[in-house]
Amino acid sequence: MPRFVIERNVPGAGALSPIQLREVSQKSCDVLRTLGAEIQWIESWVTDDRIYCVYLAPDETLIREHAARSGFPADRIAQVRSRIDPSTAEAPAA
């Protein structure tokens, strides 16, 4: 299934308390349950004014539907084409 990175502009996101982050997570999970198994939230990273999320979904449309229903912005959505990490530097050339 395609993997997407979503950039959400959320001013003050880095100052959200653990309770607020739990509430945001619960809201997201509630909406995901209504959308079915075709969309999965993998993980998110919270910075000062943005939240970056990784989702699996058949296409961008379902991600936008999740954003609309949950009330979370989806300012940028990009499909992941490849993954690299430090071990990529050691891999033999194909």
PyMOL commands that set and color helices and strands:
alter all, ss='L'
color gray80, all
select helices_A, chain A and resi 13-15+18-35+60-70+86-90
alter helices_A, ss='H'
color red, helices_A
select strands_A, chain A and resi 3-9+40-46+50-56+76-79
alter strands_A, ss='S'
color yellow, strands_A
deselect
rebuild
show_as cartoon
